[in-house]
């Protein structure tokens, strides 16, 4: 371990020297427009994490942005489904899923009889990695993003780069016209892209991949960065509510052993499920700023960095785990290094940073149950089986249900039509039937959402998540605290505060020290940035600029 620690220290110093050699003297007077906009989007970052772990955060990371920037402390989103990619699309477009079309991580297409991922595009090829890992594009994104509008405004002179460990956030955050988008391939351990963006990786990406940093991270042992007895905000490290890595739920974690596979030498996918995934992504993002010379000319450039490791850690261990606390402490230190790099190389006064999250996460239902709070896991497998049986008894044997994805039921429209049944009545029966199951709070049909204009409450949020082309025929809303049992110890995908309330921090260029306590929506980020840049709002945008930032 001493050899590995020395190696990591040397690697850090090498990167630091490389980055700071790129530094130049920068002005301390804010530029007319930001030279560089950096979006940091943290997957599964609950709002309350900031205050719960405040005393463990350093002075130069998240606390620095809050204390020296503008903190929108009452930010949330007003739609139902909080899944991978949905929040990123909403942040970038200023539209709800009903407008931008990314209703879920995946959905069923009736006319084609297929299930598609939200960035899946089989017409594309992987550039730089394994066959399937890069076949992605923003094809399904129906709206422009603020980065699209920026590029259109100056004949594509601004550079827009999006990076993530996962393809969906990288692709959707980049928009349709991104200069490039990169994500991590767990098979090869490389950062890769899609033929949608380029025919070959830039030389600097190849050089970064040649360093084989994932192999160095695999040689690390994930142990707590602080003494274990200092994690007083968390449950005991070894507790019954965690799923963990292959059943291991307590520190330390030997990554090399956990990555062992009978099919290949290394399973690099374990890295993204640890804080080292965020560290690797930060290293890549800073290299992108350096090699692409972002923020170095008169045209505003944009870099979106989507940190997703916390998503995996939270699902495996729960929001009250030592693992989550340790991951946030480590992420805070990576952000501090990021801000220090920006200050040296571009200057705080020329860089606009926004820090946000795509969604939160529910408490572990099993834990809340033991605390006498009435929640649970929704067994959708059993519910759908019973629904199919009931439909066969009433309408005759048939394949009445085509698909179920994340609280959305897709009906066999062709069979219903050929059977000369009323589609509206069929939907209503399914909705009534599903309402009887434990954990289901509300059901609503697509027909109702198409013919009724809801103005508030849960049905308005469902309507904001509903897109006629991509959404299901019957949509379920679970009771507070209930989650689908899909693997892991907990989940997200609701309209409740633990999922919808997120941190939103603005820092840097012309941003004053302030706190905004009024309601701000996640859809307000894109029009705020568009207003800063004096460009058109994204074409499906329904959000409003945060006027306090513009004064």
Residue pairs with C-beta under 8 A, 6 or more apart in sequence:
1 221
4 216
4 219
4 220
7 216
7 219
8 216
8 220
11 213
11 216
15 283
15 286
15 287
18 290
19 286
19 290
19 341
19 344
19 345
20 341
20 344
20 345
22 290
22 345
23 344
23 345
24 345
26 345
26 346
26 347
26 349
26 350
27 347
27 349
27 350
28 347
28 349
29 349
30 349
30 350
30 509
30 510
31 349
31 350
31 509
33 300
33 532
33 533
33 534
34 300
34 350
34 351
34 352
34 508
34 509
34 510
34 532
34 533
35 295
35 296
35 300
35 301
35 346
35 347
35 350
35 351
36 289
36 294
36 295
36 300
36 301
36 302
36 303
36 342
36 346
36 350
36 351
36 352
37 300
37 301
37 302
37 303
37 351
37 352
37 353
37 354
37 529
38 302
38 303
38 304
38 305
38 342
38 351
38 352
38 353
38 354
39 91
39 173
39 302
39 303
39 304
39 305
39 353
39 354
39 356
40 305
40 307
40 335
40 338
40 353
40 354
40 355
40 356
41 87
41 88
41 91
41 169
41 173
41 304
41 305
41 306
41 307
41 356
41 357
41 358
42 307
42 310
42 331
42 355
42 356
42 357
42 358
43 84
43 169
43 306
43 307
43 308
43 309
43 310
43 311
43 357
43 358
43 359
44 310
44 311
44 314
44 315
44 357
44 358
44 359
44 360
44 361
44 492
45 310
45 357
45 360
45 502
45 503
46 319
46 357
46 360
46 361
46 498
46 501
46 502
47 75
47 357
47 360
47 501
47 502
47 503
49 319
49 324
49 328
49 503
50 57
50 62
50 66
50 503
52 233
53 233
53 325
53 328
53 329
54 63
56 226
56 230
56 233
56 325
56 328
56 329
56 332
57 63
57 329
57 332
58 332
58 333
58 336
60 336
60 339
60 340
61 332
61 333
61 334
61 335
61 336
61 339
62 332
62 335
62 355
62 505
63 332
64 336
64 339
64 507
65 71
65 335
65 339
65 353
65 355
65 505
65 507
66 505
67 513
68 507
68 513
69 353
69 505
69 506
69 507
69 508
69 511
69 513
70 505
70 506
70 507
70 511
70 512
70 513
70 514
70 515
70 516
70 548
70 549
71 503
71 504
71 505
71 514
71 515
71 516
72 504
72 505
72 506
72 516
72 520
72 546
73 503
73 515
73 516
73 517
74 501
74 516
74 517
74 518
74 519
74 520
75 356
75 501
75 502
75 503
75 504
75 519
75 520
75 521
75 522
76 497
76 500
76 501
76 502
76 519
76 520
76 521
76 522
77 87
77 90
77 96
77 359
77 500
77 502
77 521
77 522
77 523
78 96
78 460
78 461
78 464
78 495
78 500
78 521
78 523
79 86
79 90
79 96
79 97
79 98
79 461
79 464
79 465
79 495
80 407
80 458
80 461
80 462
80 464
80 465
80 475
80 477
80 494
80 495
81 97
81 103
81 104
81 406
81 407
81 465
81 493
82 358
82 359
82 360
82 492
82 493
82 494
82 499
82 500
83 104
83 105
83 359
83 406
83 492
83 493
84 105
84 118
84 166
84 168
84 169
84 308
84 311
84 358
85 102
85 105
85 118
85 119
85 168
85 169
85 171
85 172
86 97
86 102
86 103
86 104
86 105
86 118
86 358
86 359
87 357
87 358
87 359
87 522
88 168
88 169
88 172
88 173
88 306
88 358
89 97
89 100
89 102
89 118
89 141
89 143
89 172
90 96
90 97
90 100
90 102
90 522
90 523
91 173
91 356
91 358
91 522
91 525
91 526
92 145
92 146
92 147
92 172
92 173
92 175
92 304
92 526
92 538
93 99
93 100
93 141
93 143
93 144
93 145
93 146
93 526
93 538
93 540
93 541
94 146
94 523
94 524
94 525
94 526
94 527
94 530
94 537
94 538
94 540
94 541
94 542
94 543
95 143
95 523
95 538
95 540
95 541
95 542
95 543
96 464
96 465
96 523
96 542
97 103
97 464
97 465
97 466
97 467
98 463
98 464
98 465
98 466
98 467
99 142
99 143
99 467
99 540
99 541
99 542
100 141
100 142
100 143
100 540
101 140
101 141
101 142
101 143
101 467
101 469
101 470
102 118
102 140
102 141
102 172
103 408
103 465
103 466
103 467
103 470
103 471
104 118
104 405
104 406
104 408
104 470
105 117
105 118
105 168
105 406
106 115
106 116
106 117
106 118
106 120
106 405
107 115
107 116
107 118
107 405
107 408
107 410
107 470
107 471
107 472
108 114
108 115
108 116
108 402
108 403
108 405
108 410
108 472
109 115
109 116
109 470
110 402
110 410
110 413
110 414
113 402
115 403
115 405
116 140
117 136
117 168
118 140
118 168
118 172
119 136
119 137
119 138
119 139
119 140
119 167
119 168
119 171
119 172
120 135
120 136
120 140
121 135
121 136
121 137
121 139
121 194
121 196
122 135
123 137
124 134
124 135
124 136
124 137
124 194
124 195
124 196
125 134
125 135
125 194
125 195
126 132
126 133
126 134
126 135
126 185
126 192
126 194
126 195
127 134
127 192
127 193
127 194
127 195
127 197
127 198
127 199
127 200
127 201
128 134
128 185
128 188
128 190
128 191
128 192
128 193
128 200
128 201
128 205
128 206
128 209
129 185
129 187
129 188
129 190
129 192
130 185
130 187
130 188
133 167
133 183
133 185
133 186
133 187
133 188
133 192
134 167
134 183
134 185
134 192
134 193
134 194
134 195
135 194
136 167
136 168
136 171
136 194
136 196
137 171
137 194
137 196
138 171
138 172
138 174
138 175
138 176
138 196
140 470
141 172
141 175
141 176
142 467
142 540
143 538
143 539
143 540
143 541
144 152
144 175
144 176
144 538
144 539
144 540
145 173
145 174
145 175
145 176
145 526
145 538
146 175
146 526
146 527
146 529
146 530
146 533
146 535
146 537
146 538
147 158
147 160
147 174
147 175
147 177
147 178
147 302
147 304
148 175
148 176
148 177
148 538
149 530
149 535
149 536
149 537
149 538
150 158
150 160
150 300
150 302
150 533
150 535
151 157
151 158
151 160
151 177
152 177
152 536
153 533
153 535
153 536
154 299
156 177
157 297
157 299
158 299
158 300
158 301
158 302
159 179
159 292
159 294
159 299
159 301
159 302
160 174
160 175
160 177
160 178
160 179
160 301
160 302
160 304
161 174
161 178
161 179
161 180
161 181
161 182
161 288
161 292
161 294
161 301
161 302
161 303
161 304
162 169
162 170
162 171
162 173
162 174
162 175
162 178
162 180
162 181
162 182
162 303
162 304
162 306
163 170
163 181
163 182
163 183
163 191
163 281
163 284
163 285
163 288
163 303
163 304
163 305
163 306
164 170
164 173
164 182
164 183
164 184
164 281
164 305
164 306
164 307
164 308
165 183
165 184
165 272
165 277
165 280
165 281
165 306
165 307
165 308
165 309
166 183
166 184
166 272
166 306
166 308
167 183
169 183
169 306
169 308
169 358
170 181
170 182
170 183
170 306
171 181
171 183
171 194
173 181
173 304
173 306
174 180
174 181
174 304
178 197
179 197
179 292
180 193
180 197
180 198
180 202
181 193
181 194
181 197
182 191
182 192
182 193
182 205
182 284
182 288
183 191
183 192
183 193
184 190
184 191
184 192
184 268
184 271
184 272
184 277
184 280
184 281
185 191
185 192
185 268
186 267
186 268
186 269
186 271
186 272
187 264
187 268
188 268
189 209
189 212
189 214
189 215
189 266
189 268
189 271
190 209
191 205
191 208
191 209
191 284
192 201
193 201
193 205
201 209
202 291
204 287
204 288
204 291
204 292
208 283
208 284
208 287
213 280
213 283
214 266
214 268
214 271
214 280
215 266
217 255
217 271
217 274
217 276
217 279
217 280
218 255
218 256
218 259
218 266
218 268
218 270
218 271
219 255
219 256
220 255
220 276
221 252
221 253
221 254
221 255
222 251
222 252
222 253
222 255
222 274
222 275
222 276
223 251
223 252
223 253
224 231
224 251
224 322
224 326
225 326
225 329
225 330
226 326
226 329
228 237
228 251
228 322
231 237
231 322
231 325
231 326
233 325
234 320
234 321
234 322
234 324
234 325
235 241
235 318
235 320
235 321
235 322
235 367
236 322
237 249
237 250
237 251
237 321
237 322
238 249
238 250
239 249
239 321
240 366
241 318
241 364
241 366
241 367
241 489
242 249
242 316
242 317
242 318
242 321
242 323
242 489
243 249
243 316
243 317
243 488
243 489
244 250
244 316
244 317
245 253
245 258
245 270
245 273
245 316
246 258
248 258
249 317
251 322
251 323
253 274
255 270
255 271
255 274
255 276
258 270
259 266
259 267
259 268
259 269
259 270
259 271
260 267
261 267
271 277
271 280
272 308
272 309
272 312
273 309
273 312
273 313
273 316
274 309
274 313
274 327
275 309
275 313
275 326
275 327
275 330
275 331
276 309
277 308
277 309
277 312
278 307
278 309
278 310
278 327
278 330
278 331
278 334
279 330
279 334
281 305
281 307
281 309
282 305
282 334
282 337
282 338
285 303
285 305
285 338
286 338
286 341
288 294
288 303
289 295
289 303
289 341
289 342
289 345
289 346
290 345
292 301
294 301
294 303
294 346
295 301
295 345
295 346
295 350
295 351
296 346
300 533
306 358
307 331
309 327
309 331
310 324
310 327
310 328
310 331
313 321
313 323
313 324
313 327
314 321
314 324
314 361
314 490
315 361
315 487
315 488
315 489
315 490
315 491
316 323
316 488
316 489
317 323
317 324
317 489
318 324
318 363
318 364
318 367
318 489
318 490
319 361
319 362
319 363
319 364
319 490
320 363
320 364
320 367
335 355
339 348
339 353
339 507
342 348
342 351
342 353
342 508
348 507
348 508
348 509
349 508
349 509
350 508
350 509
351 508
351 509
352 506
352 507
352 508
352 509
352 510
352 511
352 529
352 532
353 505
353 506
353 507
353 508
354 504
354 505
354 506
354 507
354 525
354 529
355 503
355 504
355 505
355 506
355 507
356 502
356 503
356 504
356 505
356 522
356 525
357 502
357 503
358 502
359 492
359 499
359 500
359 502
360 492
360 498
360 499
360 500
360 501
360 502
361 490
361 491
361 492
361 498
361 499
362 481
362 482
362 483
362 490
362 491
362 492
362 494
362 496
362 498
362 499
363 375
363 481
363 490
363 498
364 489
364 490
365 375
365 376
365 377
365 481
365 482
365 483
365 490
366 489
368 375
368 481
369 375
369 376
373 481
374 481
375 479
375 480
375 481
375 482
376 438
376 439
376 481
376 482
377 439
377 482
377 483
377 484
377 485
378 437
378 438
378 439
378 440
378 478
378 482
378 483
378 484
378 485
379 437
379 485
380 404
380 407
380 484
380 485
383 434
383 437
384 401
384 404
384 409
387 401
387 409
387 430
387 433
387 434
388 400
388 401
390 433
391 398
391 400
391 401
391 430
392 398
392 400
394 429
395 419
395 421
395 426
396 419
398 412
398 415
398 419
399 412
399 415
400 411
400 412
400 415
400 416
401 409
401 410
401 411
401 412
402 410
402 411
402 412
403 409
403 410
403 472
404 410
404 472
405 472
406 484
406 493
407 475
407 476
407 477
407 478
407 484
407 493
408 471
408 472
408 474
408 475
408 476
409 430
409 434
409 472
409 473
409 474
409 475
409 476
410 472
410 473
411 423
411 426
411 427
411 430
411 473
411 474
413 423
413 473
416 423
416 426
417 423
423 447
424 445
424 447
427 445
427 446
427 447
427 473
427 474
428 445
430 443
430 445
430 473
430 474
431 443
431 444
431 445
431 474
432 443
434 440
434 443
434 474
434 476
435 442
435 443
439 478
439 479
439 482
440 476
440 477
440 478
440 479
441 458
441 477
441 478
441 479
441 480
441 482
442 458
442 459
442 462
442 476
442 477
443 474
443 475
443 476
443 477
444 459
444 462
444 474
444 475
444 477
445 473
445 474
445 475
446 466
446 468
446 471
446 472
446 473
446 474
446 475
449 462
449 463
449 466
449 475
450 468
452 459
452 463
453 463
454 460
454 462
454 463
458 477
458 495
461 495
462 475
462 477
462 495
465 471
465 475
466 475
477 494
477 495
478 484
478 494
480 494
480 496
481 496
483 490
483 491
483 492
483 493
483 494
484 491
484 493
492 499
493 499
494 500
502 522
504 520
504 522
504 525
506 549
511 549
514 548
516 546
516 548
520 546
521 543
521 544
522 543
523 541
523 542
523 543
524 543
524 544
524 545
524 546
525 543
526 537
526 538
526 541
526 543
527 537
527 538
527 541
527 543
527 544
527 545
528 545
528 546
528 549
528 550
530 536
530 537
530 538
530 541
530 545
531 545
531 550
532 549
532 550
